[in-house]
């Protein structure tokens, strides 16, 4: 089973169902539609749930539109979005980076 890690402040959003989408760059897990997932709190290492990938779309980070934020947290600005993803993935994040937009369903 594959794992997805979420920062501590995102865990309640996932558990409440408000967040049912995540974006991943440089996918080293080969995530695919239908994959079963274990959800991990990145800050504590604790498992907080299980989910299944419902759909995956790919886009350039610079081509994201409002509709791509459905089920995903918003950022104060485009600059803040790039800062967040650079903190996760390093300086290789650019507008040309491919983002996997992953829609998932939390298992009850």
N, C-alpha and C positions, 0 to 999 in steps of 0.2 A: 504494500500500500504506500502511496506517495504522501508526502507531507507538505503542508503550506504553513508558513509562519506569518503571524500578524503581530504588529506592535501592540503593547498592552492597552493603549487607548482605543484600539479598534475592536478588541474582543467583545465588549458589550454591544457594539453595533452589529457584529456578526451574529451573536446569540439572539438579539432581538429581531433579526431579520431585516433591519434597515440596510445593512450592507450585505449584498449577495453577489457582489462582483469584485474582482481584484485584478490588478494589472501587474504583469510580470515581464521583465526585460531579460534578455540573454538566458532564455529558458534552458537550464541544464538538466531538467527532470523529464523533458519530452512530454509535457502535459498534453492530454488528449481528452476529447469529449468522451464521457462515460467512465473516466477514471474515478476510483474511490480515493478519498483523501482523509488523512488525519490532520486536524487543525491544532497548531501549537502556538502558545503565547511565546513570542520571540524573547520577551524580557525575562520570563520565569522558567521557560523550558517545559511548562506544564501543557498537557493535552487538554483542550477545552471543548472539543467536539469532533464530529465526523461529517463529511459532506460528499457530494457527488458532482462532478463537472457536467453541467447541462449543455453548455455551448462555449466555443472559443472563436474569437475573431482576431485578426491581426491588422495593425495599422502602424503607420509612422507616428511617433510621439507628437510631432509637430502638426499632424493632421487630425487630432482629436477634436470632436465637436461636443456640444452640450449633451447630446443624446448618449454619448459614450460614458457620461458620468452617472447614468441611471444605475442605482444600487451601489454606487461608489462614493467615497467621501470627496468633498470639494476642497479646492485649495483657494487661498486668498487671492492668488494671482498666478499667472503662468510661471513667473520667476520662482515663486514658492514651490510650485510643482516640480520644477527642475532641481531645485535645492533638495527636496525630499528624495527624489530618485537618485540624485548624485550621492546622497548620504547612504543609500542602500547599495548602489552599484559602482560608485566611483565616478571619476571625471570622464569616463568613456560615454556617458549619457549625453546625447545630442538630440535635436529635433528629428534627425534621420533614424534614431534608434527604433527598432521594431518592438512594439508592445503587444503582448498577448492579453486580450480583454477576456477574462475568464468569468463566466456566469456559473454559480454553483448553488446547489440546494442542500441546506443543512439537514442532516438526519435528526429526527426527533428521538 
